[in-house]
């Protein structure tokens, strides 16, 4: 393969891959909307029309939104948490359901992390060797009772599952502010670095 042809091939390969990455979320969104329409809105509308004689488009989607809202309310109180706990224990005993349920649970826990506001700030800390940096999240501070020096508690998540990881306590001077939002840093962790900011403050505050 000649030089110009090779460059053209690499150029097309690079942008075809970027195009694929762009279309994946669009395709998933369309697929999700189609599921909501075909399996929820369309069927509910047909049932309502059969008994009332009136066709009300969008009624199924409205009912779906109401169900999500009510489920969120129930899951947020003590009774709902107990029900979820029972579901966790029951699902853990059924082999096929256990695997599917655990995957969904893990995804749910991952998506809920930013919503809980448990991370105050995204930072970079040196890891393994000097000059090698890893993403962490400040969860709080500890002040030395004698010197008054402030230490930060940094949660360092595993990739691509940020619901697990380990905690480090270090001096403020040992962390770097990459000037990322918590959401930007979380996207990078979950995607294994595929999605994330392209700039960072690596040399200091």
N, C-alpha and C positions, 0 to 999 in steps of 0.2 A: 504494500500500500504506500503510495507516494505521500510526501509531506503535506501538500494542500488537502488531499483526500482524508488523510489521517486527522488533520485539524478540523475538517468539516464533520467527520464522524464523531469526534470527541465533543464538538460544539453541539451537535444534534443530540447526542446522548445526554449531555449535561442538562439541556433545556427540556428534553422529553421527560427526564426524571423530575425536574422541578414542576413541569406541567402535571405529572402524575400526582405529586404531593399536593398540588393546588386543587386537583379535582377530587381527591379522596374525601376531604371534609364536605365538599359540595354534594358528592354522591351520597354520602351517609346521611346528610340533612334531607335530601330528596327522598331517600329510602324511608327515613323516620316519618316524614310527613305523609308519605303514601300509606304506611302502616296505620297511622292515626286515622287517615281518611277512609281507607278500605275496611279496616277491621273494627273501627270504633264509630266514626261519624256516619258512614254509609249504612251500616247495619242498624244502628240506633235509630237513624232517621226513617229507615224502612219499617221498623217495628212500630214507631210512633205513628207513622202514616197509615199503617194497617188498622190501628185501633181508633184513630181520631179522624182519618180522612184528610189530614193536612200534612203537606210535605214542608218541613222546616229545615233547610240546609244549615249546617253548622251547629245543630243542637247537640250532636254527639261529641263534637269537640268541646263545646261549652260544659257538658257533663263531665268530660274527661278532666278538664281544668278544675272543676269543682271537687272531683274525687281526689286529685292530687293535693289540693288545698286542705281538704278534710283529713287526708292521710297524714299530711305534715303536722296538722294540729294534734292529732291523736298520738303520733310518734314523739311529740315534744313533751307530753305529760307522763306522769308516773305509770299510769295504766298501760299506755302505749309502749313504754320502754320494757315493761314486764312481758307484754305480748311478744315483742321483738326478741326478748331473751329466750322465751319459750320456743319461738320459731327457730332460733339459732341452735338450741339443743336438739330439737326434733330433726332438723335438716342435717345435723352432723352425724345422725345415725343411719341415714339412707344413702348408700353409696353414690348412685347416679346424681341424685338431687344435691348431695353434699358438695360435689365438685362444682356444679353450676352455681349453687347458692354462695359458695365461698368466693368464687370469681366475682359475682355481682356485689357481694359484701365488700370485697377489697376495693373494687372500683368506686363504690359509694363512699367508703371511708376516705379514699384518696381525693375525690372531688369535694368532699366536705371540709377538708383541711383549711383552705383559704377562708371559707365562710366562718369558721370558728374564731378567727382573728387571734390564734394562739402565737403566730409569728409576728414579732414587732418589726423586724428588718431583715433583709437578705444581705449576707456578707460572704466574703471569701476568706478561708483560713488555710494556712500551709499544712500539708498533709504528707506523711511518709518522709519526704525529703524536702529541703529548702528549695523554693522555686516551683514546687508542685502545689497547685491550689485546688480546693474543693469547695463546693457550695454548701453554705450552712444558713441557719435561721436563728436569730437572737430571740430567745423566749423570756429572758428576764435578766436581772442584775443581782450581784452579790457584793456587798461592801465589806472589806476587811475591817474587823472590829478595832484593830490596833493602829494600822497605818491609814485607814480611811480610803485606801485604793479601791477603785471599782473594778470588779471582774464581771464578765458577761457569760451568761449561760447560752451555749450555742448547740442547737440540735442539728446534727449532720445526718441527713436522710440517705437511705440506700436508693439505688437506681435500678429499675424504674418505679419501685414501690416506696413512696415516701412515708408510708405509715409505720415503717420500721427504720431503725438507725441507732445512733448512740449520742450521748450527751457529753460535751466538753465544756469545762470551765476555764476561761483564759483571760488574760489582760486585754483591755480595750485596744492597746497598741499592737496586739497580735492579730487583729482582724482588719480586713480591708473592706471599704465600702465600694462595691462595683457600680453603685448608682442604678441598681435594678429595683423594680417593685417586687414585692413578694410573689405576685402572680407571674411575672416574667421568669423569676428564678424557679418557681414551681413547675412551669411549663417545660423548662429546660431539664429538670430532674426527671419528670415523668416521661419525656420523649427521648431520654438518653442523650441530650445535646442536639438533637435534630432540629428542634424548635427552640428559639431563645434569642436574646439580644446579641447583637454583633459587636457591641462596644462595652468596655468595662473599665472601671478605675482600678488598675492593678498596682500602681506605684504608691498608693497612700490615700489618705482621706481627701 
